[in-house]
């Protein structure tokens, strides 16, 4: 993606301390406004990086307003200043740049050292910054040496996609070691934790769950130190989470910009990544389970109408691709036993139609049967269908919520290798995947349940703004029969989605993550 560049000059008087000699500096601004709106976003890169590290996020955020991504002096293609700039100097440069762009109010998003620039800008210009988003912030006071930071950054390269590492390396080479090392002391000296306490606007801290640079403890401290802060963690991602999960990060930022509180996730306590043998055993057991229920689905069984009676909230079941409704019969039976009328739609057959077509069938079923206050229970592709139904204005008010198990809300890169069109439709770049990912107004009424390893969805099933629950189990199919899944589904059926799934011994701290073992 090539964006037009605007080069602006910031004068020495605007840059820094009048007692310290300084020259004029230049910045590059890359703006996107395909759908101009009242909200303006400003993206700030980290040390050694450029706007390219935020390009994917910028593209996704552009659906919500004007997005300016700024290459600071000495980074990207901008000329190096005669002297290194402090974090405070960078903030003054940013303030002058935004004034030149006639930006009056904005949401500032900073990644890594860019989080420091963002905090300082909010301190200096509270009139300009309405909200602050800190992605993978630095520097953790418990790891305040250059050696510790370097070790964490090196560890992060083992957790990032190759394309992200290539991007970092190319930006570092363009920046050059001399300017990097001249900038580094100001990053290490800046008291991030103390300065965020002086910020008056709402603050959202975002980190990848695997990030070794912005560790959970420090990120939580930062969110709690801010007068109005919250923490959001992205499962399965590391330090450059805005590059590896741009749609999820953009959706979270868009919701935050609208004033919607960040939804937490219930995740199991951190544990070592399951080894190859463990994953292989999970895979075998998963396919054994799927094979058994595929066989059961063609054998004689209870007719669908036998589950359609009951005094409690109605349930509509939507299976995954190549699955009939009988594939979810363990859940169907438990829901019916709990008093819920469970509606299955036999005309879906093996659910091979496109998501939009199947969503229309489900919507028609709701209207024909005059169902209201419905909870949709879905597996895999069924979750995409269910979200499309929730977005359908003809029936949106009839659906109170959805429980989606192992749903590829961000697509699956494995779909790119599939021959069958019904499977290729799950590509992260498929139009339906992209459209549904951009729509987040119904996410707060969705509970997404997934395991710690899904052989079909390497991207995971995390959905921004939803009630995300990750269970300590591996597999795509077997999770349907896990008792914890059953209880979470029963809870949603009884109480709706968006309320706590079970009583807790203590209230979680602000921005905390509730473990589900």
Secondary structure as UniProt FT lines:
FT   STRAND          5..10
FT   HELIX           12..15
FT   TURN            18..19
FT   STRAND          25..32
FT   TURN            34..35
FT   STRAND          40..44
FT   TURN            47..48
FT   HELIX           51..54
FT   HELIX           55..61
FT   HELIX           62..64
FT   STRAND          66..71
FT   TURN            73..74
FT   TURN            76..77
FT   HELIX           87..100
FT   TURN            101..102
FT   STRAND          106..111
FT   HELIX           113..124
FT   TURN            126..128
FT   STRAND          129..135
FT   HELIX           141..143
FT   HELIX           146..157
FT   TURN            158..159
FT   HELIX           162..175
FT   HELIX           177..189
FT   HELIX           192..196
FT   TURN            197..198
FT   STRAND          202..208
FT   TURN            209..210
FT   HELIX           216..225
FT   TURN            227..228
FT   STRAND          229..234
FT   TURN            235..236
FT   TURN            239..240
FT   HELIX           241..244
FT   HELIX           246..257
FT   TURN            258..259
FT   STRAND          265..266
FT   HELIX           276..298
FT   HELIX           304..307
FT   STRAND          312..318
FT   TURN            321..322
FT   HELIX           325..328
FT   HELIX           329..337
FT   TURN            338..339
FT   STRAND          340..343
FT   HELIX           346..348
FT   TURN            349..350
FT   HELIX           355..368
FT   TURN            369..370
FT   STRAND          374..379
FT   HELIX           381..391
FT   TURN            393..395
FT   HELIX           396..398
FT   STRAND          399..405
FT   TURN            409..410
FT   HELIX           413..417
FT   HELIX           421..424
FT   TURN            425..426
FT   TURN            428..429
FT   HELIX           431..438
FT   TURN            441..442
FT   HELIX           443..445
FT   STRAND          446..453
FT   TURN            455..456
FT   TURN            458..459
FT   TURN            464..465
FT   STRAND          467..474
FT   HELIX           478..481
FT   HELIX           483..495
FT   TURN            510..511
//
